[in-house]
Amino acid sequence: MKFKSCFFFLVMVCSGKLFAEDKPCDLPLIENGNLALYYYSFKSYYFPMHKGKKLSYSCMIGYTTEAGTQDGRITCTAKGWDPVPQCYRKCTKPLLENGSFYSTEMYFKIHEKLEYECNPGYHTPSGGTEDTVQCQPHGWSFQPSCTKKLESCQVPKLPHGSYSQALQEVQLNRTLRYSCAEGYRTAAGNTTETALCLSHGWALTPSCTRITCSSLSEVAHGGFHPVKKIYEEGDVVHFFCDKHYSVTGFDLIQCYDFGWYPDPPLCEDVKKKCPLPPLPRGHVSTTRRTYHNGDKVHVQCQGPLGIRGSEEILCEGGKWTSPSICTGTMDKQESEAPPPLEADAEIRASQAHHNEDMSRSNCLSLYLLSEMEQDCASPPVIKKGGVLGPLLASYKNGSSVEYACQHYHFLDGPSTVYCHQGNWTEQPTCLEPYTLNVTDMDSNNITLKWRQEELIFIHGDLIEFEHKQGYDFLQTAIPSPGRTQCDHGRLKYPKCVIQAATEKCGSPPSIANGALTLPALPQYDSGSSVQYVCSDYHFLEGSARIYCSEGQWTLPPVCIGRC
């Protein structure tokens, strides 16, 4: 019998060790991605998964995994899912005037780089002729641009400030000192600044901006007034809380030149706060505006009165534990003397707290009854989408569900909706994709500018077209007449018309150690372009693309060999 007991104990210990090491993995939440729908519908059957199990997931259209693929695979380990499933938005090739990109792709994966060069006489933000941008989780690392090289900088107007010299322009590599009026700061955040003129313009353009404070975050269970995008020095903001919550600290804060003072408060559940201690014939050693759970105070009685109970009381669950009582008799003069101001405040606060407790008790039954009637029915059905997981007949107040759209559809609005007092919060909509129509492109005399793997585009995607040979865009006044955007499943094609009779160009010039990317034609219309590429071990100097303009080609590049 003793042997059996020991054996059972060993089995239990070993089993516990095995289960501790084999930590299960729950259903992963993937932003901008999802699993197969049956995993959500039968969640309790598939999850939690044990260590070693593998799971596949897909990213929404327009998003990829960190490896740049549409689908990913994760493994359950002792530390959870590995790698953590994430979906990153692809980067669309940005606009670039007075320069060209080396790549012909339109979309780029996370961490992928895109090189560009500026036309002769133009330079990058860093002052060079070439630069590289990288696709990051929130977009490109910076906006690529090519600006004309300057020999001098024009002195801008300076509202709320003044210059040390009355100049119209400043020569290259020279400086100009300026100062700002009270309540304003320079571009670098100082009262005075020295601006430097560089080949691409001012290093920091002279300006005087009003001192502002950081924007205020939303307050859980409360709010503030006024709500502004920008707060200026001197602005005062008032904070308020919902029912059953109160402000921690000060409800008024002000914007100063150094920021907000005091710090913005929070809204705290009144159950986590205690009123002033109810001591009509005594006081506490330290008086505060508010007391929180865990705070302790020492009780002191007036004059000759003695204390019955603990000298130290604790704030717990919104109430004081073991309330102390001051007992005994006092002289008539002392007893009739008005209590100290802080004691008077304590009495009034105690009475108000007592009245509030009575009011809560009287309304408690009605409140609970109304709460029971606030459940929600099944969440609404949305077109081309649905709720992840099994649907229930009813949902408790405060519960939530997650929506997802069918493949190639764009979810517009909140993906999570909540049951609030018998009603669901705003549901999202699934925006239709758009499939390019070859007939429509032909009728508008356009073709796709960049190579595309698919002709399906979702809401917000940018599509770039180019005109057919012998045609030109109808709207040439805008910077990129061939670029349009998919909007709610619709697309407005740019229109091209026959070019006016202009002088054509012959075959483009040949260059040493380089060639055209496409075979040359005997004749080109004005506005056409060709692109060059250099041989191995040579690099290209100048613009890779040249244009036919009124019978003449623009200057071709040069392929230079390495030293």
C-alpha positions as CSV (number, residue, x, y, z in Angstrom):
1,M,0.0,0.0,0.0
2,K,2.9,2.3,0.8
3,F,4.5,1.5,-2.6
4,K,1.3,2.4,-4.5
5,S,1.0,5.8,-2.7
6,C,4.6,6.7,-3.6
7,F,4.1,5.6,-7.2
8,F,0.9,7.8,-7.5
9,F,2.8,10.8,-6.0
10,L,5.7,10.3,-8.6
11,V,3.2,10.1,-11.5
12,M,1.5,13.3,-10.3
13,V,4.8,15.2,-10.0
14,C,6.0,14.0,-13.4
15,S,2.7,14.8,-15.0
16,G,2.7,18.3,-13.5
17,K,6.3,18.9,-14.8
18,L,5.2,17.8,-18.3
19,F,2.2,20.1,-18.4
20,A,4.2,23.0,-17.1
21,E,6.8,22.6,-19.9
22,D,4.1,22.0,-22.6
23,K,2.5,25.5,-22.3
24,P,-0.4,25.7,-24.7
25,C,-0.9,28.5,-27.3
26,D,-4.3,30.2,-27.6
27,L,-5.9,31.6,-30.8
28,P,-3.5,34.3,-32.1
29,L,-4.9,37.8,-32.8
30,I,-3.4,39.0,-36.1
31,E,-3.9,42.7,-37.1
32,N,-4.6,43.0,-40.8
33,G,-4.5,39.2,-41.2
34,N,-6.5,36.1,-40.2
35,L,-6.6,32.3,-40.0
36,A,-9.0,30.0,-41.9
37,L,-12.6,30.7,-40.8
38,Y,-13.1,27.3,-39.4
39,Y,-10.5,28.0,-36.7
40,Y,-12.8,30.8,-35.4
41,S,-16.0,28.8,-35.8
42,F,-14.6,25.9,-33.8
43,K,-12.2,27.7,-31.6
44,S,-12.8,25.5,-28.5
45,Y,-12.0,22.4,-30.6
46,Y,-8.6,23.6,-32.0
47,F,-7.4,25.8,-29.2
48,P,-5.4,25.8,-27.1
49,M,-2.7,24.1,-29.2
50,H,0.2,22.3,-27.7
51,K,3.9,22.9,-28.2
52,G,5.2,21.8,-31.6
53,K,1.9,22.4,-33.4
54,K,2.1,24.6,-36.6
55,L,-0.5,27.1,-37.9
56,S,-0.8,29.0,-41.2
57,Y,-2.2,32.5,-41.5
58,S,-2.9,34.9,-44.4
59,C,-2.4,38.7,-44.6
60,M,-5.1,40.9,-46.1
61,I,-4.6,42.1,-49.6
62,G,-2.1,45.0,-49.6
63,Y,-0.3,43.5,-46.6
64,T,2.6,41.0,-46.3
65,T,4.5,39.1,-43.7
66,E,7.9,40.4,-42.6
67,A,9.4,38.0,-45.2
68,G,7.3,39.7,-47.9
69,T,4.9,36.8,-48.6
70,Q,1.1,36.8,-48.4
71,D,1.0,33.8,-46.2
72,G,3.0,32.9,-43.1
73,R,3.5,29.9,-40.8
74,I,4.0,29.9,-37.0
75,T,4.9,27.3,-34.4
76,C,3.7,26.9,-30.9
77,T,6.7,27.0,-28.5
78,A,7.0,27.2,-24.7
79,K,7.1,31.0,-25.0
80,G,4.1,31.2,-27.3
81,W,3.7,31.6,-31.1
82,D,7.0,31.8,-32.9
83,P,7.5,34.0,-34.9
84,V,4.8,36.4,-33.6
85,P,2.3,36.6,-36.6
86,Q,2.4,40.2,-38.1
87,C,1.1,41.7,-41.3
88,Y,2.7,44.9,-42.7
89,R,1.2,47.2,-45.3
90,K,3.0,47.3,-48.6
91,C,4.5,50.7,-49.6
92,T,3.3,52.3,-52.9
93,K,5.9,53.9,-55.1
94,P,5.9,57.6,-54.1
95,L,5.6,60.6,-56.3
96,L,8.9,62.1,-57.5
97,E,9.3,65.3,-59.6
98,N,12.6,66.2,-61.3
99,G,14.1,62.7,-60.7
100,S,13.6,59.0,-61.4
101,F,13.6,55.7,-59.6
102,Y,15.9,52.8,-60.5
103,S,13.1,50.2,-59.9
104,T,10.1,49.7,-62.1
105,E,8.0,48.0,-59.4
106,M,4.9,49.7,-58.0
107,Y,4.6,48.1,-54.6
108,F,7.4,47.3,-52.1
109,K,7.6,44.9,-49.2
110,I,8.5,45.8,-45.6
111,H,12.2,46.7,-45.2
112,E,12.6,46.8,-49.0
113,K,14.7,49.8,-50.3
114,L,14.0,52.0,-53.3
115,E,16.9,54.1,-54.9
116,Y,16.3,57.2,-56.8
117,E,18.4,59.9,-58.5
118,C,17.7,63.6,-59.3
119,N,17.9,65.2,-62.7
120,P,21.0,67.5,-63.4
121,G,20.7,70.7,-61.5
122,Y,18.6,69.1,-58.8
123,H,19.5,67.4,-55.5
124,T,18.1,65.2,-52.7
125,P,17.2,66.6,-49.2
126,S,20.7,65.7,-48.0
127,G,22.2,67.7,-50.9
128,G,23.4,64.7,-53.0
129,T,22.3,63.5,-56.4
130,E,21.1,60.1,-55.3
131,D,19.4,58.7,-52.2
132,T,17.6,55.7,-50.8
133,V,14.2,55.3,-49.0
134,Q,13.1,52.3,-47.1
135,C,9.6,50.7,-46.7
136,Q,8.8,50.7,-43.0
137,P,5.8,49.6,-41.0
138,H,4.3,53.1,-41.1
139,G,5.3,54.0,-44.7
140,W,8.5,55.2,-46.4
141,S,11.4,56.3,-44.2
142,F,11.0,59.8,-45.7
143,Q,9.4,61.5,-48.8
144,P,11.9,61.4,-51.7
145,S,12.3,64.7,-53.4
146,C,14.5,66.5,-55.9
147,T,14.9,70.3,-55.5
148,K,16.7,72.8,-57.7
149,K,20.2,73.9,-56.5
150,L,20.3,77.4,-55.3
151,E,22.9,80.1,-55.3
152,S,21.2,82.1,-52.6
153,C,18.2,81.9,-50.2
154,Q,15.3,84.3,-50.2
155,V,14.7,85.8,-46.8
156,P,11.1,84.9,-45.9
157,K,8.6,87.1,-44.1
158,L,8.8,86.7,-40.3
159,P,5.5,87.3,-38.5
160,H,6.0,87.6,-34.7
161,G,9.8,88.0,-35.2
162,S,12.5,90.3,-36.5
163,Y,15.9,89.9,-38.4
164,S,19.2,91.4,-37.2
165,Q,19.7,92.8,-40.8
166,A,17.4,94.1,-43.4
167,L,18.2,91.7,-46.3
168,Q,16.3,90.4,-49.3
169,E,18.5,87.3,-49.8
170,V,21.4,85.6,-48.3
171,Q,24.3,84.1,-50.3
172,L,25.2,80.4,-50.2
173,N,26.8,79.2,-46.9
174,R,26.1,82.6,-45.2
175,T,24.0,83.0,-42.1
176,L,21.2,85.4,-40.8
177,R,20.3,85.9,-37.2
178,Y,16.7,86.4,-36.1
179,S,14.7,86.5,-32.8
180,C,11.0,85.8,-31.9
181,A,8.5,87.8,-29.9
182,E,7.5,86.8,-26.4
183,G,5.3,83.6,-26.4
184,Y,6.9,82.4,-29.7
185,R,9.8,80.2,-30.5
186,T,12.2,79.7,-33.5
187,A,12.2,76.6,-35.7
188,A,14.7,74.9,-33.3
189,G,12.6,75.9,-30.2
190,N,14.8,78.9,-29.0
191,T,14.1,82.6,-28.6
192,T,16.9,83.5,-31.1
193,E,18.3,81.5,-33.9
194,T,21.0,81.7,-36.7
195,A,19.7,80.4,-40.0
196,L,22.2,78.9,-42.5
197,C,21.7,79.1,-46.3
198,L,22.6,75.8,-48.2
199,S,22.4,74.7,-51.8
200,H,19.0,73.1,-51.2
201,G,17.6,76.1,-49.2
202,W,17.6,77.1,-45.5
203,A,19.0,74.4,-43.1
204,L,16.0,75.5,-40.9
205,T,13.7,78.0,-42.5
206,P,13.3,81.1,-40.3
207,S,10.0,81.0,-38.5
208,C,8.4,82.0,-35.2
209,T,5.6,79.7,-34.0
210,R,3.4,80.2,-31.0
211,I,4.4,78.1,-27.9
212,T,2.1,75.1,-27.8
213,C,1.5,72.1,-25.6
214,S,1.2,68.5,-26.6
215,S,-2.2,67.2,-27.6
216,L,-4.2,65.6,-24.8
217,S,-5.0,61.8,-24.9
218,E,-8.5,60.5,-24.5
219,V,-9.6,60.0,-20.9
220,A,-11.0,56.6,-20.0
221,H,-14.4,57.0,-18.2
222,G,-14.4,60.8,-18.7
223,G,-13.4,63.7,-20.9
224,F,-12.2,67.3,-21.0
225,H,-13.1,70.7,-22.4
226,P,-12.2,72.5,-24.6
227,V,-11.0,69.9,-27.2
228,K,-8.4,71.3,-29.6
229,K,-5.9,70.0,-32.0
230,I,-3.4,72.6,-30.8
231,Y,-3.2,74.2,-27.3
232,E,-1.4,77.5,-26.9
233,E,0.4,79.0,-23.9
234,G,-2.2,80.2,-21.4
235,D,-4.9,77.7,-22.4
236,V,-6.8,76.1,-19.5
237,V,-8.5,72.7,-19.8
238,H,-11.2,71.4,-17.5
239,F,-11.4,67.6,-16.9
240,F,-14.6,65.7,-15.9
241,C,-15.6,62.1,-15.2
242,D,-18.5,59.8,-15.9
243,K,-20.9,58.7,-13.2
244,H,-19.3,56.5,-10.5
245,Y,-15.9,57.9,-11.4
246,S,-14.0,60.9,-10.0
247,V,-10.9,63.0,-11.0
248,T,-7.6,62.0,-9.5
249,G,-5.6,65.2,-8.6
250,F,-6.6,68.5,-10.1
251,D,-9.4,68.9,-12.6
252,L,-7.9,72.1,-14.1
253,I,-4.5,72.2,-15.9
254,Q,-2.8,75.0,-17.9
255,C,-0.4,75.2,-20.8
256,Y,2.9,76.9,-20.0
257,D,6.0,77.5,-22.1
258,F,7.5,74.3,-20.5
259,G,4.3,72.1,-21.1
260,W,1.2,71.2,-19.1
261,Y,1.0,71.9,-15.3
262,P,-0.1,70.0,-13.3
263,D,-0.1,66.7,-15.2
264,P,-3.4,65.7,-16.8
265,P,-5.5,63.7,-14.3
266,L,-7.3,60.3,-14.8
267,C,-10.8,59.2,-13.9
268,E,-10.8,56.6,-11.1
269,D,-13.6,54.3,-9.9
270,V,-15.1,55.9,-6.7
271,K,-15.0,52.4,-5.2
272,K,-11.2,52.7,-5.2
273,K,-11.4,56.0,-3.2
274,C,-12.4,56.9,0.3
275,P,-14.1,60.1,1.5
276,L,-12.5,62.3,4.2
277,P,-12.5,60.2,7.5
278,P,-15.7,60.8,9.4
279,L,-14.4,62.3,12.7
280,P,-16.7,64.9,14.1
281,R,-14.7,65.3,17.4
282,G,-11.2,64.5,16.0
283,H,-8.9,65.0,13.0
284,V,-6.2,63.1,11.1
285,S,-2.5,63.8,11.2
286,T,-2.3,64.3,7.4
287,T,-5.1,65.8,5.4
288,R,-5.4,65.2,1.6
289,R,-7.8,66.0,-1.2
290,T,-8.4,62.3,-1.9
291,Y,-7.6,59.0,-0.3
292,H,-7.0,55.8,-2.3
293,N,-7.1,52.1,-1.6
294,G,-4.2,51.2,0.7
295,D,-3.8,54.7,2.2
296,K,-3.5,54.8,6.0
297,V,-4.1,57.7,8.4
298,H,-3.5,58.3,12.1
299,V,-6.5,59.5,14.1
300,Q,-6.1,62.3,16.8
301,C,-9.0,63.4,19.1
302,Q,-9.6,66.9,20.3
303,G,-8.5,68.1,23.7
304,P,-9.0,65.6,26.6
305,L,-11.1,63.1,24.5
306,G,-9.9,59.6,24.3
307,I,-9.9,57.3,21.3
308,R,-11.9,54.1,21.1
309,G,-10.6,51.8,18.4
310,S,-7.4,51.7,16.4
311,E,-5.4,54.9,16.1
312,E,-4.7,53.9,12.5
313,I,-7.4,53.3,9.9
314,L,-7.1,52.0,6.4
315,C,-8.9,52.9,3.1
316,E,-10.2,49.7,1.6
317,G,-12.9,49.1,-1.0
318,G,-14.0,52.7,-0.9
319,K,-14.6,52.6,2.9
320,W,-12.5,53.2,6.1
321,T,-11.8,50.0,8.1
322,S,-12.5,50.0,11.9
323,P,-13.8,53.6,12.2
324,S,-12.4,55.2,15.3
325,I,-14.6,57.1,17.8
326,C,-13.5,60.0,20.1
327,T,-15.2,59.5,23.6
328,G,-15.3,61.5,26.8
329,T,-16.5,64.9,27.9
330,M,-15.2,68.4,27.1
331,D,-15.6,71.9,28.7
332,K,-18.6,73.8,27.5
333,Q,-16.4,76.4,25.9
334,E,-14.4,73.7,24.0
335,S,-17.5,71.8,23.1
336,E,-19.3,74.9,21.7
337,A,-16.2,76.1,19.9
338,P,-16.6,75.7,16.1
339,P,-14.5,72.8,14.8
340,P,-11.3,73.6,12.8
341,L,-11.8,74.3,9.1
342,E,-10.5,71.0,8.0
343,A,-12.6,69.1,10.5
344,D,-15.7,71.1,9.3
345,A,-14.9,70.0,5.8
346,E,-14.6,66.4,7.0
347,I,-18.0,66.5,8.6
348,R,-19.7,68.0,5.5
349,A,-17.9,65.5,3.2
350,S,-19.0,62.6,5.5
351,Q,-22.6,63.7,5.5
352,A,-22.6,64.1,1.7
353,H,-21.0,60.6,1.4
354,H,-23.7,59.2,3.7
355,N,-26.5,60.8,1.7
356,E,-25.0,59.4,-1.5
357,D,-24.8,55.9,0.0
358,M,-28.5,56.1,1.0
359,S,-29.4,57.2,-2.5
360,R,-27.4,54.4,-4.0
361,S,-29.1,51.9,-1.7
362,N,-32.6,53.1,-2.7
363,C,-31.8,53.0,-6.4
364,L,-29.9,49.7,-6.4
365,S,-32.8,47.4,-7.2
366,L,-34.0,49.6,-10.1
367,Y,-30.4,49.9,-11.4
368,L,-29.9,46.1,-11.4
369,L,-33.2,45.6,-13.1
370,S,-32.3,48.0,-15.9
371,E,-28.9,46.4,-16.3
372,M,-30.5,43.0,-16.8
373,E,-32.5,44.4,-19.8
374,Q,-29.4,45.6,-21.6
375,D,-28.3,42.4,-23.4
376,C,-27.9,42.5,-27.2
377,A,-29.2,40.2,-29.8
378,S,-26.9,38.6,-32.5
379,P,-24.7,41.2,-34.1
380,P,-25.9,42.7,-37.5
381,V,-24.9,41.0,-40.7
382,I,-22.6,43.0,-43.1
383,K,-22.3,42.5,-46.8
384,K,-19.2,40.6,-48.0
385,G,-18.1,40.0,-44.5
386,G,-19.0,38.4,-41.2
387,V,-18.3,37.8,-37.5
388,L,-15.2,35.7,-36.6
389,G,-16.2,32.8,-34.5
390,P,-19.6,31.2,-33.7
391,L,-22.7,33.5,-33.3
392,L,-24.6,33.5,-30.1
393,A,-28.3,34.2,-29.6
394,S,-27.6,37.0,-27.1
395,Y,-24.6,38.9,-25.7
396,K,-24.0,40.4,-22.3
397,N,-23.7,44.2,-22.0
398,G,-20.0,45.1,-22.5
399,S,-19.1,42.1,-24.6
400,S,-17.6,42.4,-28.1
401,V,-17.3,40.6,-31.5
402,E,-14.7,40.9,-34.3
403,Y,-15.7,41.4,-37.9
404,A,-13.6,40.4,-41.0
405,C,-14.1,40.9,-44.8
406,Q,-13.9,38.4,-47.6
407,H,-10.7,38.1,-49.6
408,Y,-9.8,41.3,-51.7
409,H,-12.4,43.4,-49.7
410,F,-11.3,46.3,-47.6
411,L,-12.7,46.7,-44.0
412,D,-13.8,50.3,-43.5
413,G,-14.6,51.2,-39.9
414,P,-13.9,49.5,-36.5
415,S,-13.2,45.8,-36.7
416,T,-14.4,45.3,-33.1
417,V,-18.0,46.3,-32.1
418,Y,-19.4,46.3,-28.6
419,C,-22.8,45.6,-26.9
420,H,-23.8,48.8,-25.1
421,Q,-27.1,49.0,-23.3
422,G,-28.9,46.7,-25.7
423,N,-27.4,48.1,-28.9
424,W,-24.3,47.3,-30.9
425,T,-21.8,50.1,-31.6
426,E,-21.2,51.1,-35.2
427,Q,-20.4,48.2,-37.6
428,P,-17.8,48.3,-40.3
429,T,-18.5,47.9,-44.0
430,C,-16.6,45.8,-46.6
431,L,-15.6,47.9,-49.6
432,E,-15.6,46.1,-52.9
433,P,-12.4,45.7,-54.8
434,Y,-11.9,46.9,-58.4
435,T,-10.7,44.8,-61.3
436,L,-9.0,46.7,-64.1
437,N,-10.9,46.5,-67.4
438,V,-8.7,46.1,-70.5
439,T,-11.5,47.4,-72.7
440,D,-11.8,50.6,-70.6
441,M,-8.0,51.1,-70.7
442,D,-8.0,50.8,-74.5
443,S,-10.9,53.2,-74.9
444,N,-9.0,55.8,-72.9
445,N,-5.8,55.1,-74.8
446,I,-3.8,54.1,-71.6
447,T,-1.7,51.2,-70.3
448,L,-0.4,50.3,-66.9
449,K,2.9,52.1,-66.2
450,W,4.3,49.4,-63.8
451,R,4.2,45.6,-64.0
452,Q,1.4,44.2,-61.8
453,E,1.0,40.6,-60.7
454,E,-2.7,41.1,-60.3
455,L,-5.3,43.5,-61.8
456,I,-7.4,43.6,-58.6
457,F,-7.1,46.7,-56.4
458,I,-8.7,47.4,-53.0
459,H,-10.0,50.7,-51.7
460,G,-7.2,53.3,-51.3
461,D,-4.8,51.6,-53.8
462,L,-3.0,53.9,-56.2
463,I,-2.8,52.9,-59.9
464,E,-0.5,54.6,-62.3
465,F,-1.1,54.6,-66.1
466,E,0.9,55.9,-69.1
467,H,-0.4,57.1,-72.4
468,K,-0.2,55.0,-75.6
469,Q,2.2,56.0,-78.4
470,G,0.9,59.1,-80.2
471,Y,-1.5,60.1,-77.3
472,D,-1.2,62.5,-74.4
473,F,-3.1,62.9,-71.1
474,L,-6.1,65.3,-71.4
475,Q,-5.3,66.8,-68.0
476,T,-1.6,67.8,-68.1
477,A,-1.8,70.7,-65.6
478,I,-1.8,68.4,-62.6
479,P,1.6,66.9,-61.4
480,S,0.8,63.2,-62.1
481,P,-2.1,63.0,-64.7
482,G,-1.7,59.2,-65.0
483,R,-2.2,58.4,-61.4
484,T,-5.6,57.6,-60.0
485,Q,-7.0,55.9,-56.8
486,C,-9.4,53.1,-56.2
487,D,-12.3,54.6,-54.2
488,H,-15.1,52.4,-52.8
489,G,-14.8,49.9,-55.5
490,R,-14.8,52.5,-58.3
491,L,-12.0,53.8,-60.5
492,K,-11.9,56.9,-62.7
493,Y,-9.6,56.2,-65.6
494,P,-7.4,59.1,-66.9
495,K,-8.2,59.9,-70.5
496,C,-5.7,60.4,-73.3
497,V,-6.3,62.1,-76.6
498,I,-4.3,62.1,-79.9
499,Q,-1.3,64.4,-79.6
500,A,-1.1,67.5,-81.8
501,A,1.2,67.2,-84.8
502,T,4.7,67.6,-83.4
503,E,8.1,66.9,-84.7
504,K,9.2,63.3,-84.0
505,C,12.5,62.0,-82.8
506,G,14.7,59.5,-84.5
507,S,16.4,56.5,-82.7
508,P,17.8,57.5,-79.3
509,P,21.6,58.0,-79.2
510,S,23.8,55.1,-78.2
511,I,26.1,55.3,-75.2
512,A,29.5,53.7,-74.5
513,N,29.3,50.7,-72.1
514,G,25.6,50.9,-71.9
515,A,22.4,50.1,-73.8
516,L,18.6,50.7,-73.9
517,T,16.4,48.5,-71.7
518,L,14.1,47.9,-74.7
519,P,14.9,47.6,-78.5
520,A,15.1,51.0,-80.2
521,L,12.4,52.1,-82.6
522,P,13.1,54.0,-85.8
523,Q,10.9,56.9,-84.7
524,Y,9.4,58.3,-81.5
525,D,6.6,60.8,-80.8
526,S,7.2,63.9,-78.8
527,G,6.8,63.2,-75.1
528,S,8.0,59.6,-75.4
529,S,10.9,58.3,-73.2
530,V,13.5,55.5,-73.2
531,Q,15.7,54.2,-70.4
532,Y,19.3,53.2,-70.3
533,V,21.2,50.6,-68.3
534,C,25.0,50.3,-67.9
535,S,27.2,47.2,-68.5
536,D,28.6,45.2,-65.5
537,Y,31.3,47.0,-63.5
538,H,30.0,50.4,-64.7
539,F,27.8,52.9,-63.0
540,L,25.4,55.4,-64.5
541,E,26.0,59.1,-64.2
542,G,23.0,61.4,-65.1
543,S,19.4,60.6,-65.7
544,A,18.7,57.0,-66.7
545,R,15.6,58.1,-68.7
546,I,15.7,60.6,-71.6
547,Y,12.7,62.2,-73.4
548,C,11.8,63.2,-76.9
549,S,10.9,66.9,-77.0
550,E,10.1,68.7,-80.3
551,G,12.3,66.4,-82.4
552,Q,15.3,66.4,-79.9
553,W,16.3,63.9,-77.2
554,T,17.3,65.2,-73.8
555,L,20.9,64.6,-72.7
556,P,21.7,60.9,-72.3
557,P,23.6,59.5,-69.3
558,V,27.2,58.3,-69.2
559,C,28.4,54.9,-68.1
560,I,31.6,55.2,-66.1
561,G,33.9,52.3,-65.3
562,R,35.3,51.7,-61.8
563,C,38.9,52.7,-61.1
